[in-house]
Structure formats: C-alpha cells, structure tokens
Amino acid sequence: MAKPRTLFDKIWDNHLVDRQDDGTCLLYIDRHLIHEVTSPQAFEGLRLAGRRVRRPEATLAVPDHNVPTTDRSLGIDDEESRIQVETLRANCAEFEVPIFDVDDIRQGIVHIIGPEQGMTQPGMTIVCGDSHTSTHGAFGALAFGIGTSEVEHVLATQTLIQRPAHNMRITVEGDLPLGVTAKDLVLAMIGQIGTAGGTGHVIEYAGKAIRELSMEGRMTICNMSIEGGARAGLIAPDEITFDYLKGKPMTPKAGAWEQAVAFWKTLPSDEGATYDKEVTLDAKDIAPQVTWGTSPEDVVPVTGTIPGPGDAPSQAKADAIARSLEYMGLTAGTPVNEVAVDKVFIGSCTNGRIEDLRAAAAVAEGRKVAEGVHAMVVPGSGLVKEQAEAEGLDRILTEAGFDWREPGCSMCLAMNADKLKPGERCASTSNRNFEGRQGPGGRTHLMSPAMAAAAAVTGRITDVRGLR
Amino acid sequence: MDKFDRLTAVAAPLPMVNVDTDKIIPARFLKTIKRTGLSEGLFHALRREADGTVKDFVLDRPAHREAQILVVGENFGCGSSREHAPWALLDAGIRCLIGPSFADIFHNNCFKNGILPIILPQDQVDRLMEIAERGANATLTVDLEAQTISTADGESIAFEIDPWKKHCLLNGLDDIGLTLEKDTRIDGFEEKQKLGQPWLYG
C-alpha cells in the first residue's frame, strides 16, 4: 500500500515537472497573481531578455497596494504611486496579461479577488509576489509568496525552482467561544508557536474548530500563516469549500464541475499521514486577542496585561520586549483594556471581506465612534463594497461615524495616503504590527473586526464580549 | 547576477531578533520600478530620526561603514516577500549575512541576488557577533567553495548550504535560462495536466 500522504504532499507530487538528483524540484504553477509593487522589475527583466509570458491566461493582475481609497476618478496624486500603477497597466497591455484596473468593480486586494472570482481552487499551486498569498491555502491550494526574481521566473516559465517544505499540523479541537473569531484563533496560534514557529514548513490547520469556520474565516487563518513563519497554510477542501466556489465566475462549469469536485475530494490528507511538527490547541481556552508589541507573536488576551522584559525566556527576547514597549509607548503591567486608541483600521487581505464588515457593523449599529477617534473601513474589493452597500452596512457604519472608503490595501502597509502619524495608536484588523508598518512611528494593535469596531466606539481597547 | 565565491570584508553586528522586512526597508521606499538605488531606505527607521537627523546606527559608524557582511539575530528578514530588502542590502554593499535563522522568502530572495545567507548555530553566531563588534580591525573571510568562514585570528567555522544554490551562486547563474532549457518537460507536464484536469485550461 502506498505511504499515506498529506494534502501538501499530494499537491506537491501533482505539480512536479522535474526533480534533480540533489533534491531540487521544478514545480508547475497553476495560477499567478500580480500587483503593481513587486512586478515592474520582473517585466523589465523579461523585456531585457526578450522573453514572453508563458501563460498570460493563467495570470491575473490588479493594482492594490498604492491605490487611493478616496474618489478614484480624481487619479493618484502621489507621482511614484501613479507611475507604478501606470507601469502595471502598460506591462499587462504589452504582455497580454488580464488586469482588473482601478475603475473595474472587480478591483480589490489581490488575495480578496482571487477567491472572489473562483480563480483560487483546491489542489492548485498559486503564487504572487506578496507574502499573504498564503490566504489561498484556505481552499486547499498550495499558495505562497515569492520575490520579484521568482515572479519573473513564473511569468517566463510557469514554474518555480523549489525544495519541498516540511509538514506541520496545527489541530484546534473544540468550539470557539461566543465573540471569539478566526482572527483571535490565528493570533493565539502565532502567540503559541512564535513568529518563526513555522519556518521551513507548510502548516495544515485541522480539527473541529477549523472545519466549522466559514471560507472567510479560513482565509483569515491561512492569511496569517506567514506571520507564524510558514510560507503557506492549508485547510482540507470540503463541502463548505465547494459551496463557496460553486457558480463563481472562474470556477469549472457544467460537467467539468462534477469532475473537479471528484478530484478535489481526493486531496485531503490520508489517514495515518505523518507530520514533522504537531501543535494542538483547545478552542474553548481562547479569548479575543490583541497584540501589544511590534511582532505578531506579541499577543495577549484582551483580559490580560502588557508583559515586560521579565517575562522573556532569553536576553535577546527581553531586549526585544523592552524595545517594543518603548516604541509602543506602553508600560509593563498595564491592563490591555486601558489602552486608548487614536485610529481604527478595518480592512486588509486578512479582514476585508463581507463577513468582517458585517461583524464591524453589528458592533457599530446604534453606537457612535468615540470623540477624537478616526475609524476607517476599507472594503477588500469593489464587489465586497457593493455587497456591503446592498446590505446597508455602509449606512450603519457611516451613521456611527466610520469613514467608508474605496477598496485597496490602504493602511495595512501605508503605501497610499492612508497612514498613521508618529505616535498615533491604531486598532487594526490587518496582519502586521511591525515598527512603522502603518506609517513611521505609528503604533499598531492587531485584533478582529468586532474588536476593532469596539475600540472605535469606546476609544480604547475593549473586550467586545462586554458590549453585547 | 554577480558571482559569489570568496569575500574578505568587515562584518557589522546587528544582534536584534525578528528584524522584519519593513525594518530592512519600509514600504514607502518600494514605490520604484527599479532594482537599484534602494540603499537610501535601508534600515531607515534605525538610521534616521523622524526629522531626518542621523542616529548612531552600526553601518554609519566609521569602524563598520565598509561592512559587506552582516551578523544578525534569529528570524532575520521575516514578514513581507519584498525583494527590495535584498536589493537595498546589495545596494549598500552587503554580500553576506550570517545568523542563526532566516525567514524563508527572504532567504530565497538573497540567493537570487548574489547575497549569501549563512545559517550557523547560535553559539557560533554569538562568537562572530563579538568579532564583528571590532569592526575594521577584524575582517572575516567567507569561502563559498570551501564552505568556511575564517576569522583574522585564524579560527575557521564550517557552514552548510544547499548544493544547488551554492552552484548557482558560485557561477552567477540565471535560473530562468536554466529552466527554459527544460521547456519540453514543461510542455509535457501541461499536456498531461490538461488531460487529467481539463478545467484548469478552460
């Protein structure tokens, strides 16, 4: 009998074009997403070498990192941002790559639109010059971020030179308590394994609490795999996956659908498959999570206090905590729910989907954004925005005093005009709390959309469970 | 890509853990369509105050200004996939990194740009960190062919490296060119995949 294989092993084996004696593999890439920031140098490389794009139809481009979240018809003020977006447009025209341009309703964050269009499917290999490509693993696709040299390699050859990753499994048993979301779960997992805990591994998420998540929740989990050091996260495809995909514009149609589903059902890890690393969590122990420092592993329950250097296992970590506290303007021992915020950012490829906006609106309804707080909601795509407006979420949010914007990456990485000022503190649904991530000197606290909305209406980090 | 075979150079110590790619080069410096000129943004928040005045960062000190090697803390290069991080290091003359661990994407991106990232056990990194503190008085010699790091005092430390990556680095190979030589295999793969999973080609 064949050796039991993991979901990762199966996708890997299915995409092997060549394997050298030294173990280096040539892996076929089914789908390639590109955006304006990490692709211009790759297209330039193709041009200089006289190479073409091997499969433009397996490639999709979208401007997202630099685009303004205000009125698009006014163009982009920042010259460098404008040039990047124009360069993407020109490169797509020259190399015949499909693009969802700024004025297209389907435009949005690259990792929101792939699933939304049904471009992301189980069993595929998907890459993008962006580390949050791990998002697509929620569908049981092997999806990971690559650098620009590799973007060029994929454009030219539809393959990548790789070595297989190690298998890791995180099993979350039990039920998530009321008011605790996928974001809290993934932050708790990163807190446990650390920001390098998944290095060299692909993490498969398993267990009852994962299986019961919606596709959007699963995307939130897989999205932040990279924050745990893993290039990719995976969740076995199931009926929830198939229901989500059915009827999406780019999914298989008619007879091909049944054929695809039958194939997808063969993908989940075999009984008895082994993992190089295993971690288990119990969902019932997880409270809403908040980061306090400048690494995503710097996470505490909202019911906790800010840690100090004395809590560190090593001198290097103690130094890192001291540095983080200074940067964040926090004192060890302070209860998390006493920390006041200036800004709130709800959006990003982690939490910019319709369920995230519904969760924020549910908290905002009938309340007002606290005095002195600016709270911004940036839908993940034009279609998410349209859906939210059809449901009246924009009205609930704007009546509560939230700023309702156009889609894009926005203040997750502050490449457009949306950024924190030095010293400003932000409750953010994004994925990274690195120093300066949301603007030089800005201070980021990562949390779920419901928690961010709660912070907006109270003006401080708040346990959303107490608001209900 | 420039070859990497042997390098004798000043090493600079950067003992912080979890140095992320935003710290190596903040996002606002990524608004370029070129690979060059990125050293302006390198470690920007560590080097400059908000008002632009210069801080006392190791690479700006006389003893380390000429450094081509960085000795770093664990999980260096975590976060974003931006190749601007190795481009910025290269633009500032850095050709070799030595640390206990690197984030996967960053590690890979280094090799694509002729930068050698070397992984060593923490105690050996600690030892090299001490030597790096001495700056211009204590150069290191990195020999990729022999897979050794030699100190000015005659100490020698061996390191491991993926044989394929070593081969590409030693010869400055363009791996797209190498892959294109396997074009017929890629064609063959596509034909087979099209039969088994036709919906992927719809």
Interface residues (C-beta under 8 A of the other chain):
Chain A: V17 D18 Q20 D22 T24 L26 Y28 D30 V37 T38 P40 Q41 E44 G45 A49 R51 R54 H65 N66 D78 E80 S81 I83 Q84 T87 G123 M124 G129 D130 S131 T133 F144 G145 I146 G147 T148 S149 E150 E152 H153 A156 T157 Q158 T159 I161 R163 T195 A196 T199 G200 I226 G229 R231 P252 K253 A256 W257 Q259 A260 F263 S295 E297 A316 K317 D319 A320 R323 L413 A414 M415 P422 R432 F434 E435 G436 R437 P440 G441
Chain B: P15 M16 V17 N18 D20 D22 K23 P26 A27 R28 L30 K31 T32 I33 K34 R35 A45 A50 G73 E74 N75 C78 G79 S80 S81 R82 E83 P86 S101 A103 D104 I105 N108 N109 K112 N113 D162 P163 W164 D175 I176 T179 L180 K182 D183 R185 I186 F189 E190 Q193 G196 Q197 P198 W199 L200 G202
